[in-house]
Structures are given as structure tokens and as C-alpha cells.
């Protein structure tokens, strides 16, 4: 499920461009706070997750980062969240319910008429028919997750609704913030300025050109690595 999240999100953007050929589309993402640590271990397996430090013995009572089974055990949470978020996206009171948790959402300046005219369009085919159902109603975003990274895309009209549904959904699944419950939504990682370009799981997504690219810092790192590797003074690697 995680492996197909990015490509399915790109497919959603493609279908959005079919329905909205001349409207700005905003790639969106957010992060599940604490992620694996939201899931408590069965008491019978806590003893399997001990470690020694500072001459003391400690045990993890919640899932750890690094265990081979953590991603698959965690998967039920993002899958449930996706389903709940899709439901909440269609409710009329979702923004009101999420009001106390919603951050200030801002948009980049809108594109000019010349820029809109240059938008790359998407072709409709048998598998990609846009984001409207048979009755002409908007479909909710799929809210696909790559482990704890939630990805979707929206137009300005529905973006606040989409963000509100995403926030409420994770709280409905694992609980609202509480002194004994860490906040399951990472507001610290949330970029609330929405633009047509956004980094999703390490890839720059541009909805105007419908292109993917590496971030500048990754491209520079690759160039440095290759430059060092092909250097005439390099004797080789072992």
C-alpha cells in the first residue's frame, strides 16, 4: 500500500487537471506526529524491546523506529485515516469541527492569464476520467500515505475543507491531543503556504507543468558525488 502512494497521488493530480484544466491545483502534504510511537505494544512482546543505557535497562512500550515489522503494523492507521478523511471531506460541518485545530492557510499569488494559458493539460482516457462522479459531484482526495506522510492535492475552493478533514481524521483514529496522548498531527512540519509547487516525499511536484524534479539540494549532492567519483585523482573505491 505504501509503495503505490506517490504514484497514486500523481494520478489524482492528473485527474484533477482533467477536471480543472485552467485552475490552480495545490499539492498538499502533512505528517503524522510520533507515527510508530502512537501504537502500544502488546504487553507480551514488551520484553523483546529492551535496551541498556547509562547502566540501566529500558523497555519500549510503544512501537519503535527501526523494527522490521513497524511499517506493516502501523499501516492500519494511515489506511483508516484515509477512509475517515474521505468521509469528512464530504461533510458540511468538517471545517467547523476542526476550527480550533486549523492553522492559518495562505495561498501564493494567483497565476496571471498568460500563465494559466500555459498550463499543461491532461488527457482523458478509459482509466482517468477526472475527479467528478457519474452525477457530476466532486470526489474526495484519496489521502494516500507513504508511511506517516499524507499526500493529496486540491483546488482553492476545497483546500481548507481537505486540510480540516485530514486533521480531524487522524484524531478520530488515534485520539485527540491530551496530556497522556501526544499530538498525532505534526503542525511543526506543516507548510501552510500553498503553491503550485511542493515537495512530496522528496520529489518536487509542479502542477502547472505537470512535471516532477529533484530538489536543488539533491541535484547538487548528486553532482558533487559524481564529480568526486570521476575525479582523475581518485584511485577507486573498495
C-alpha positions, 0 to 999 in steps of 0.5 A, a space after each residue: 500500500 505504501 509503495 503505490 502512494 506517490 504514484 497514486 497521488 500523481 494520478 489524482 493530480 492528473 485527474 484533477 487537471 482533467 477536471 480543472 484544466 485552467 485552475 490552480 491545483 495545490 499539492 498538499 502534504 502533512 505528517 503524522 506526529 510520533 507515527 510508530 510511537 502512537 501504537 502500544 505494544 502488546 504487553 507480551 512482546 514488551 520484553 523483546 524491546 529492551 535496551 541498556 543505557 547509562 547502566 540501566 535497562 529500558 523497555 519500549 512500550 510503544 512501537 519503535 523506529 527501526 523494527 522490521 515489522 513497524 511499517 506493516 503494523 502501523 499501516 492500519 492507521 494511515 489506511 483508516 485515516 484515509 477512509 475517515 478523511 474521505 468521509 469528512 471531506 464530504 461533510 458540511 460541518 468538517 471545517 467547523 469541527 476542526 476550527 480550533 485545530 486549523 492553522 492559518 492557510 495562505 495561498 501564493 499569488 494567483 497565476 496571471 492569464 498568460 500563465 494559466 494559458 500555459 498550463 499543461 493539460 491532461 488527457 482523458 482516457 478509459 482509466 482517468 476520467 477526472 475527479 467528478 462522479 457519474 452525477 457530476 459531484 466532486 470526489 474526495 482526495 484519496 489521502 494516500 500515505 507513504 508511511 506517516 506522510 499524507 499526500 493529496 492535492 486540491 483546488 482553492 475552493 476545497 483546500 481548507 475543507 481537505 486540510 480540516 478533514 485530514 486533521 480531524 481524521 487522524 484524531 478520530 483514529 488515534 485520539 485527540 491531543 491530551 496530556 497522556 496522548 501526544 499530538 498525532 498531527 505534526 503542525 511543526 512540519 506543516 507548510 501552510 503556504 500553498 503553491 503550485 509547487 511542493 515537495 512530496 516525499 522528496 520529489 518536487 511536484 509542479 502542477 502547472 507543468 505537470 512535471 516532477 524534479 529533484 530538489 536543488 539540494 539533491 541535484 547538487 549532492 548528486 553532482 558533487 558525488 559524481 564529480 568526486 567519483 570521476 575525479 582523475 585523482 581518485 584511485 577507486 573505491 573498495 
